[in-house]
């Protein structure tokens, strides 16, 4: 996520992984894990990772492979080239 060229791929991988973790917390594990003396910290951290990954993906939405340029054209593509003076 820190390298600009690969930020989109990192955000997609992080979102996919953390969606699985959140799904497991909400369906089987529960928010609090008594077996490891967790009082919801792991769920909170997973939620923070989800929000941050979604924010990175939103900020780099035009760079999403295959869909980015189709769904989110850049401003330059919408307005056309600038006239020269």
Phi, psi and omega in degrees: 000340183277336179271121186303324182291332184248012182298321181295316181295319178296319179293321179294316178296318180295318179296318179297315181294315185286333174296320175297319179294316179295321178298318178295320179295319185281339183254310187250312189285319188092165182285320178261128178254101184291327184297331181246019178054047179254132181250035179103001181295319181295321177294319179296318178295321177296322178294320179295318178297320178299312182295316181293319178295320178295323178294317178297318179295323178293318181293330180251030187297332180285348180262005179295127182300140176071323185252337187301310182287334181282312184277327185231074179294147180288165182297324181296325178289329181285322185265342182089179181290153178283141176287142180275150182265000000 
